[in-house]
Amino acid sequence: MRFSIIIGKLFSAIIVFVIMLLFMLVSLSGPYRPEPEPVYAPPAAPASLEELLPQGMRDDMGISLRVLSDGLVIDMSMERYLIGAVAAEMPAGFPLEALKAQAVAARTMVLYIKYVRANANHPDADVCTDFACCMAFNGDERLHDRWGDDYRENIVRIISAVVGTDGVYMAYNDDPILAVFHSSSAGKTESSGNVWVTDMPYLKSVSSPESSLNVPDFVTTASVSLSEFYEMITESYPDVDFDDFDYEDKESWITDITYSESGRILDLNICGATVRGPWLRQEFGLRSTAIEIEIGSENIVFTVTGFGHGVGMSQYGAAVMATSGMNFREILRSYYTGVELQDISPAGAPESDQANA
């Protein structure tokens, strides 16, 4: 009896030992296996413009341009120039029909300079990349830097706008027009004669639909101290004598403000001197000539609506029109009075065929 008890206890001890041994074996980690070294994979090369351009010959490719950029004259096709110009002049995220309208306006501007009136600022080149002279322009490298990871998406939209309007331009009396454009208007665009010397029949004041609801910084303010205002006016108009005017009655300094049909200042009287609205805008760095003026005790405050000279197509207005369902042809006819949309001839010069108007 005692022997069986000893055997039972021994058996129980063996069972417990085996269980503990199994537990220890299970809990032990397996053999050391080092983590694999990460394999460097270089990022995929960004798409090049050549890879993204559709195949085939197009009208814009048949026109060679001499482009002045950073002091050098570069030969490139109309198509390449338009891609860089549209990308620089209008946000790539704008509606496609607005981008198409911009492409046609830019193409028309180039044809006007090349075939109607050469730009005297650069007789050895058709166009330049200075926005104050011709149009802004961004090369492909600059666009890669500017857009980064969004390059492919953005450049495809620009290409679609340029290729999708291949060869289309605006004409008046069968000649390409001066297809100027600007950022945004204050309800109406401006007639060209109110800004420049020549009054073009196709650059008349027309309604434009943009507002503060769809244009960033649509209304801005700029403040100028009375002393700074005095210095800037007397420097440009030395005959002005502020001493002849009552300092306490500063409202008398600025009188006889004349506005155009579009609501922009044509001219005004400052202490006896007649000042043009465009000069006022340029001198004080204002965004447009749609200006309201308030004279305070220490400052003169300019409240400005819109951005740009106001002539021709409003880019933000075109975006609003495109969003409402208008196509690029309808947009362009809304901004350029009495124009026909035509096609470049196979020889690369404008033609009078109005079949596509």
NUZALO-132336 format. One line per 4 residues: number of its first residue (from 1); for each residue x, y, z of N, C-alpha, C. Coordinates in steps of 0.1 Angstrom, whole numbers, m for minus. Layout:
REM NUZALO-132336
NUM) X Y Z X Y Z X Y Z; ...
//
This chain:
REM NUZALO-132336
1) 8 m12 0 0 0 0 9 12 0; 19 12 9 28 24 10 36 26 m3; 40 14 m9 47 15 m21 39 21 m33; 26 17 m33 18 23 m44 16 38 m42
5) 16 42 m29 15 57 m27 27 64 m33; 39 58 m30 52 64 m34 52 65 m50; 48 54 m56 47 53 m70 38 64 m76; 27 66 m70 17 76 m74 22 90 m73
9) 29 93 m62 35 106 m60 46 108 m70; 54 98 m73 65 99 m83 59 102 m97; 48 95 m100 42 97 m113 37 111 m114; 31 116 m103 25 129 m104 36 139 m106
13) 48 137 m99 59 146 m100 64 147 m115; 65 135 m121 69 134 m134 60 141 m144; 47 140 m141 37 147 m150 39 162 m149; 41 167 m136 42 181 m134 55 186 m141
17) 66 178 m140 79 182 m146 77 183 m161; 71 173 m167 69 173 m181 61 185 m186; 50 189 m178 42 200 m182 50 213 m181; 58 214 m170 67 226 m169 77 227 m180
21) 83 216 m184 92 215 m195 86 220 m208; 74 215 m210 67 219 m223 64 234 m223; 60 239 m211 57 253 m210 69 261 m213; 81 257 m207 93 264 m209 97 264 m224
25) 95 252 m231 99 251 m245 90 260 m253; 78 261 m250 68 269 m258 71 284 m256; 75 288 m244 77 302 m241 90 307 m246; 100 298 m249 113 302 m254 111 308 m268
29) 118 319 m271 118 325 m285 125 316 m294; 121 316 m307 128 308 m317 142 313 m320; 149 307 m329 162 311 m333 162 326 m338; 172 333 m335 173 347 m339 174 349 m354
33) 165 356 m359 165 359 m374 165 374 m375; 176 380 m380 177 395 m381 167 400 m392; 162 412 m389 153 418 m399 160 421 m412; 153 418 m423 160 421 m436 163 435 m438
37) 175 438 m443 179 452 m446 169 458 m456; 164 470 m454 155 477 m464 163 479 m477; 156 475 m488 161 477 m501 157 491 m506; 167 499 m510 164 512 m515 158 511 m529
41) 147 517 m531 140 518 m544 139 533 m548; 146 537 m557 145 552 m561 131 555 m565; 127 567 m562 113 571 m567 112 571 m582; 100 568 m586 98 568 m601 100 582 m607
45) 107 582 m618 110 595 m624 98 602 m628; 97 615 m625 85 622 m629 83 622 m644; 70 622 m648 68 622 m662 73 634 m669; 78 632 m681 83 643 m689 72 648 m698
49) 73 661 m702 63 667 m711 62 658 m724; 73 654 m729 73 646 m742 65 633 m740; 66 627 m728 58 614 m726 43 617 m725; 39 629 m721 25 631 m719 18 638 m731
53) 26 644 m740 20 650 m752 14 639 m761; 2 640 m766 m3 631 m775 5 630 m788; 4 618 m795 11 616 m807 4 624 m818; 11 625 m829 5 631 m841 9 646 m843
57) 7 651 m855 10 664 m859 m2 673 m857; 1 685 m851 m10 695 m849 m6 708 m855; m17 717 m857 m14 730 m863 m4 738 m855; m6 738 m842 3 746 m833 18 742 m834
61) 20 730 m838 34 725 m839 40 730 m851; 32 734 m861 38 739 m874 42 754 m873; 39 761 m862 43 775 m861 55 776 m852; 66 782 m857 78 783 m850 79 797 m844
65) 82 798 m831 83 811 m825 97 814 m820; 101 826 m820 114 831 m813 110 837 m800; 114 831 m789 109 835 m776 121 840 m768; 120 853 m764 131 859 m756 129 855 m741
69) 139 848 m735 138 844 m721 152 846 m715; 152 853 m704 165 856 m697 176 860 m706; 173 869 m716 183 875 m725 186 866 m737; 181 854 m737 184 845 m749 171 843 m757
73) 173 843 m770 162 840 m780 162 825 m782; 151 819 m779 149 804 m780 139 801 m791; 141 792 m799 132 787 m809 123 776 m803; 110 777 m804 101 767 m799 88 768 m807
77) 81 757 m807 68 757 m814 57 764 m806; 47 768 m814 36 775 m807 30 767 m796; 29 753 m798 23 745 m788 31 745 m775; 45 743 m776 53 744 m764 52 757 m757
81) 52 768 m765 51 781 m758 37 782 m751; 27 778 m757 13 780 m751 12 771 m738; 18 760 m738 17 751 m726 24 759 m714; 36 765 m717 43 772 m706 35 785 m703
85) 29 792 m713 22 804 m710 9 802 m702; 1 793 m707 m11 790 m700 m9 785 m685; 1 777 m684 5 772 m670 9 783 m661; 15 794 m667 20 805 m659 9 815 m657
89) 0 817 m666 m10 827 m665 m23 824 m658; m27 811 m657 m39 807 m651 m37 795 m642; m43 794 m630 m42 782 m622 m46 770 m629; m39 759 m628 m42 747 m634 m55 740 m629
93) m59 744 m617 m71 738 m612 m84 745 m616; m83 755 m625 m95 762 m630 m102 752 m639; m115 754 m641 m123 745 m650 m116 744 m664; m118 733 m670 m111 730 m683 m115 740 m694
97) m128 744 m694 m133 753 m704 m127 767 m702; m124 771 m690 m117 783 m687 m103 783 m692; m96 771 m689 m82 769 m694 m82 770 m709; m92 764 m716 m92 764 m730 m94 779 m735
101) m102 787 m729 m104 801 m732 m91 808 m731; m83 805 m720 m70 811 m718 m61 807 m729; m61 794 m733 m52 790 m744 m55 797 m757; m68 799 m760 m71 806 m773 m67 821 m772
105) m69 827 m760 m65 841 m759 m50 842 m760; m43 833 m754 m28 834 m755 m23 831 m769; m29 822 m776 m26 819 m790 m29 831 m799; m40 837 m797 m44 849 m804 m34 861 m802
109) m30 862 m789 m20 873 m786 m7 871 m794; m3 859 m795 10 856 m802 8 859 m817; m3 854 m822 m5 857 m837 m7 872 m840; m13 879 m830 m14 894 m832 0 900 m833
113) 9 896 m823 23 901 m823 31 897 m835; 29 885 m839 37 879 m850 32 884 m864; 19 886 m866 14 889 m879 8 903 m881; 4 909 m870 m3 922 m871 6 933 m866
117) 11 933 m854 19 944 m849 30 938 m840; 42 938 m845 54 933 m838 56 942 m825; 62 935 m815 65 942 m803 79 949 m804; 79 962 m803 91 969 m806 101 967 m794
121) 97 962 m783 106 960 m772 116 949 m775; 113 940 m784 123 929 m787 121 925 m802; 127 934 m811 126 931 m825 132 918 m830; 141 912 m822 147 900 m826 139 887 m822
125) 128 890 m815 120 878 m810 105 882 m812; 97 871 m814 83 873 m815 76 877 m802; 80 869 m792 74 872 m778 85 870 m768; 82 875 m756 91 873 m745 84 867 m733
129) 91 864 m722 85 857 m711 82 867 m699; 82 880 m702 79 890 m692 64 893 m693; 57 890 m682 43 892 m682 39 907 m684; 48 916 m680 45 930 m682 46 935 m696
133) 52 927 m705 54 930 m719 46 922 m728; 47 908 m727 39 899 m735 30 890 m725; 36 879 m722 29 870 m712 39 863 m703; 34 859 m692 43 851 m683 45 837 m689
137) 56 831 m686 59 817 m692 67 809 m681; 63 797 m680 71 788 m671 75 776 m679; 89 773 m680 94 761 m686 91 749 m678; 93 737 m685 90 724 m678 97 722 m665
141) 110 726 m664 117 724 m652 111 733 m641; 107 745 m644 101 754 m634 88 748 m630; 80 742 m639 67 736 m635 69 724 m626; 79 716 m628 82 705 m619 85 710 m605
145) 93 721 m604 96 727 m591 84 733 m584; 76 739 m592 64 746 m587 53 736 m583; 50 726 m590 39 717 m588 43 705 m580; 56 700 m580 60 689 m573 52 676 m577
149) 46 670 m567 39 657 m569 26 659 m578; 22 672 m579 10 674 m587 13 677 m601; 26 676 m605 30 680 m619 21 672 m629; 21 659 m628 14 651 m639 0 655 m640
153) m8 656 m629 m22 660 m630 m24 674 m636; m15 683 m632 m17 697 m636 m13 699 m651; m1 693 m655 3 695 m669 m6 688 m678; m12 677 m674 m22 670 m683 m34 679 m686
157) m38 687 m676 m49 696 m678 m45 708 m687; m33 713 m685 m28 723 m694 m27 718 m709; m21 706 m710 m20 700 m724 m34 699 m730; m44 694 m722 m57 692 m727 m63 705 m732
161) m60 716 m725 m66 729 m729 m59 734 m742; m46 732 m743 m39 737 m755 m42 728 m767; m40 715 m766 m43 706 m777 m58 706 m780; m66 707 m770 m81 707 m773 m86 719 m780
165) m78 729 m782 m81 741 m789 m71 744 m801; m64 733 m805 m53 734 m814 m57 743 m826; m49 754 m828 m51 762 m840 m62 772 m839; m70 772 m829 m81 781 m828 m77 795 m823
169) m81 806 m829 m78 819 m825 m90 828 m828; m89 840 m822 m100 850 m824 m96 861 m834; m105 864 m843 m102 874 m853 m113 885 m854; m109 897 m858 m118 908 m861 m114 913 m874
173) m124 913 m883 m121 917 m897 m110 908 m903; m110 896 m899 m101 885 m904 m87 886 m899; m84 895 m890 m71 897 m884 m71 892 m869; m60 886 m865 m60 882 m850 m61 895 m842
177) m68 893 m830 m70 905 m822 m60 906 m811; m59 918 m805 m51 920 m793 m59 914 m781; m57 901 m778 m65 894 m769 m60 895 m754; m61 907 m749 m56 909 m736 m65 903 m725
181) m60 901 m713 m68 895 m703 m63 900 m689; m71 897 m679 m67 902 m666 m73 892 m655; m70 894 m643 m73 884 m633 m88 885 m629; m93 896 m625 m107 897 m621 m112 912 m622
185) m125 913 m625 m132 926 m627 m142 928 m616; m146 941 m615 m155 945 m604 m169 946 m610; m174 935 m616 m187 935 m622 m188 937 m637; m178 945 m642 m177 948 m656 m163 949 m660
189) m159 945 m672 m146 948 m677 m145 962 m682; m133 966 m685 m130 980 m689 m128 981 m705; m133 992 m711 m130 995 m725 m115 999 m726; m109 994 m737 m94 996 m739 m91 1011 m739
193) m99 1019 m745 m96 1033 m747 m95 1041 m733; m101 1035 m723 m100 1041 m710 m87 1038 m702; m80 1028 m708 m67 1024 m702 m55 1028 m711; m56 1025 m724 m46 1028 m733 m50 1039 m743
197) m42 1042 m753 m45 1052 m762 m56 1048 m772; m54 1035 m777 m63 1030 m788 m76 1024 m782; m87 1027 m788 m100 1021 m784 m103 1010 m794; m100 998 m790 m103 986 m799 m118 983 m799
201) m124 981 m811 m138 978 m812 m142 965 m805; m133 956 m803 m136 943 m797 m133 943 m782; m127 954 m777 m124 954 m763 m132 965 m756; m145 962 m755 m155 970 m749 m159 965 m735
205) m165 974 m727 m169 971 m714 m181 961 m714; m179 949 m708 m190 940 m707 m191 934 m693; m203 928 m690 m205 923 m677 m196 911 m674; m192 909 m662 m184 898 m657 m189 893 m644
209) m191 880 m642 m199 874 m631 m191 872 m618; m178 874 m617 m171 870 m605 m174 880 m593; m172 875 m581 m175 883 m569 m166 878 m558; m168 884 m546 m160 879 m535 m163 865 m531
213) m174 859 m536 m177 845 m533 m168 835 m540; m162 840 m551 m154 830 m558 m140 836 m562; m136 847 m557 m123 853 m560 m116 857 m547; m105 851 m544 m97 854 m532 m92 869 m533
217) m93 876 m522 m88 890 m521 m95 898 m532; m108 896 m533 m115 903 m544 m116 918 m540; m117 921 m527 m117 935 m522 m105 936 m513; m97 946 m516 m85 948 m507 m84 963 m503
221) m76 966 m493 m74 980 m489 m59 983 m488; m56 995 m491 m42 1000 m490 m42 1013 m483; m34 1015 m473 m33 1028 m465 m20 1035 m468; m21 1048 m470 m10 1056 m473 m10 1068 m463
225) 1 1071 m457 1 1082 m447 0 1095 m456; m5 1105 m449 m7 1118 m456 6 1124 m461; 17 1122 m453 30 1127 m457 35 1119 m469; 33 1106 m469 38 1098 m481 30 1102 m493
229) 17 1104 m491 8 1108 m503 13 1122 m508; 16 1131 m499 21 1144 m503 34 1143 m511; 43 1135 m506 56 1133 m513 55 1127 m527; 46 1117 m528 45 1110 m541 38 1119 m551
233) 28 1127 m547 21 1135 m556 30 1147 m561; 37 1153 m551 45 1165 m555 57 1161 m563; 62 1149 m562 73 1144 m570 69 1143 m584; 57 1138 m587 52 1136 m600 45 1148 m606
237) 39 1156 m597 32 1168 m601 38 1180 m593; 49 1185 m598 56 1195 m590 48 1208 m588; 38 1210 m597 30 1223 m596 20 1222 m585; 17 1210 m580 8 1209 m569 13 1216 m556
241) 5 1224 m550 9 1231 m538 m1 1228 m527; 2 1219 m518 m7 1216 m508 m9 1227 m498; 0 1237 m498 m2 1248 m489 m13 1257 m492; m18 1256 m505 m29 1264 m509 m42 1258 m505
245) m42 1246 m498 m54 1239 m494 m54 1238 m479; m66 1238 m474 m68 1238 m459 m65 1224 m454; m55 1223 m445 m50 1210 m440 m61 1204 m432; m69 1212 m425 m80 1207 m417 m92 1201 m426
249) m92 1206 m438 m103 1202 m447 m97 1193 m458; m92 1181 m454 m85 1172 m463 m94 1167 m475; m107 1167 m472 m116 1163 m483 m114 1171 m496; m109 1183 m494 m108 1192 m505 m95 1189 m514
253) m87 1180 m508 m75 1177 m516 m78 1169 m528; m88 1160 m527 m92 1151 m538 m106 1154 m542; m108 1159 m555 m122 1162 m559 m123 1158 m574; m136 1159 m579 m139 1157 m593 m134 1143 m598
257) m138 1133 m590 m134 1119 m595 m144 1115 m606; m138 1111 m617 m146 1107 m628 m145 1092 m630; m156 1085 m631 m156 1070 m632 m160 1066 m646; m155 1055 m650 m159 1049 m663 m172 1041 m661
261) m177 1036 m672 m189 1027 m672 m187 1015 m663; m175 1010 m662 m172 998 m654 m170 1001 m640; m170 1014 m636 m168 1017 m622 m154 1020 m618; m145 1022 m628 m131 1024 m625 m128 1039 m626
265) m118 1044 m619 m115 1058 m619 m108 1061 m632; m114 1071 m639 m107 1076 m652 m97 1087 m648; m101 1097 m640 m92 1107 m636 m98 1114 m623; m90 1122 m617 m94 1129 m605 m85 1141 m603
269) m90 1150 m595 m83 1163 m593 m76 1162 m579; m63 1163 m579 m56 1163 m566 m49 1177 m564; m55 1185 m556 m50 1198 m553 m47 1206 m566; m56 1205 m575 m55 1213 m588 m49 1206 m599
273) m43 1194 m597 m37 1186 m608 m46 1175 m612; m48 1173 m625 m56 1162 m630 m48 1150 m631; m52 1139 m624 m44 1127 m623 m52 1115 m629; m46 1107 m638 m52 1096 m644 m54 1084 m634
277) m65 1077 m636 m67 1065 m627 m56 1055 m628; m51 1051 m640 m40 1041 m641 m28 1046 m635; m25 1059 m635 m13 1064 m628 m14 1062 m613; m26 1065 m608 m29 1064 m594 m27 1049 m589
281) m32 1040 m597 m30 1026 m594 m15 1022 m594; m8 1026 m604 6 1022 m605 14 1029 m594; 12 1041 m591 20 1049 m582 19 1043 m568; 7 1039 m564 4 1035 m551 3 1019 m549
285) 7 1012 m560 7 998 m560 m7 991 m557; m17 997 m563 m31 992 m561 m34 981 m571; m43 972 m568 m46 960 m576 m54 963 m589; m62 974 m589 m69 978 m600 m73 993 m599
289) m80 998 m609 m85 1012 m608 m99 1013 m603; m105 1002 m599 m118 1003 m593 m116 1006 m578; m115 1019 m575 m110 1024 m563 m120 1033 m556; m122 1032 m543 m129 1041 m535 m118 1048 m525
293) m119 1061 m523 m109 1068 m516 m115 1074 m503; m109 1072 m492 m113 1078 m479 m101 1085 m473; m103 1098 m470 m92 1105 m464 m95 1106 m449; m86 1101 m441 m87 1101 m426 m78 1112 m420
297) m77 1112 m407 m69 1123 m400 m54 1121 m403; m50 1109 m405 m36 1106 m407 m32 1098 m420; m42 1092 m426 m40 1083 m437 m50 1085 m448; m47 1081 m460 m56 1080 m471 m58 1065 m474
301) m70 1060 m473 m73 1046 m475 m79 1044 m489; m73 1035 m496 m79 1030 m509 m85 1017 m508; m98 1016 m511 m105 1003 m512 m106 999 m526; m100 987 m530 m99 983 m544 m106 970 m546
305) m113 970 m557 m120 958 m561 m114 952 m574; m112 939 m574 m107 932 m586 m92 933 m587; m86 928 m598 m72 928 m600 m68 928 m614; m60 938 m618 m56 939 m632 m62 952 m639
309) m58 954 m652 m62 965 m659 m77 965 m663; m83 953 m663 m97 952 m665 m101 950 m679; m92 950 m689 m96 949 m703 m96 935 m708; m105 931 m716 m106 918 m722 m111 908 m712
313) m107 896 m713 m112 885 m706 m108 885 m691; m118 884 m682 m115 882 m668 m112 867 m666; m101 863 m660 m98 849 m658 m107 843 m648; m110 850 m637 m119 844 m627 m133 845 m632
317) m137 855 m640 m150 855 m646 m152 843 m655; m141 840 m663 m141 828 m672 m144 815 m664; m137 814 m652 m139 802 m644 m153 801 m639; m159 812 m635 m173 812 m631 m182 808 m643
321) m180 814 m654 m188 810 m666 m187 795 m669; m174 790 m669 m172 776 m672 m179 767 m661; m179 771 m649 m186 763 m638 m201 763 m641; m206 774 m647 m221 775 m650 m224 767 m662
325) m215 761 m669 m218 753 m681 m214 759 m694; m208 771 m695 m205 777 m708 m192 770 m713; m191 769 m726 m178 764 m732 m169 775 m736; m157 772 m740 m147 782 m742 m151 792 m753
329) m158 787 m763 m162 796 m774 m172 807 m768; m182 802 m760 m191 811 m754 m185 821 m745; m175 816 m737 m168 825 m728 m161 836 m736; m154 832 m746 m146 842 m754 m155 852 m761
333) m166 848 m766 m175 857 m773 m182 867 m763; m182 862 m750 m188 871 m740 m179 883 m737; m166 880 m738 m156 890 m734 m150 899 m745; m150 893 m757 m144 900 m769 m155 903 m779
337) m159 915 m780 m171 919 m788 m169 917 m803; m178 910 m809 m179 909 m823 m168 900 m830; m161 892 m822 m150 884 m828 m155 871 m834; m147 866 m844 m150 853 m850 m139 843 m845
341) m142 831 m842 m132 821 m839 m129 813 m852; m116 814 m855 m111 808 m868 m100 798 m865; m95 792 m875 m84 782 m874 m72 786 m882; m60 783 m876 m48 785 m883 m47 776 m896
345) m42 782 m906 m41 774 m919 m30 764 m918; m30 754 m926 m19 744 m926 m5 750 m927; m4 762 m934 9 768 m937 14 775 m924; 5 777 m914 10 782 m902 6 797 m900
349) m1 803 m909 m5 817 m908 m20 818 m906; m25 828 m900 m40 829 m898 m47 829 m912; m59 823 m911 m67 823 m923 m81 828 m920; m89 832 m930 m102 838 m928 m113 828 m928
353) m110 816 m928 m121 806 m928 m129 806 m915; m141 809 m916 m149 810 m904 m158 798 m902; m155 787 m907 m163 775 m907 m165 770 m892; m155 773 m884 m156 768 m870 m160 779 m861
357) m165 790 m866 m169 801 m857 m181 797 m850
//
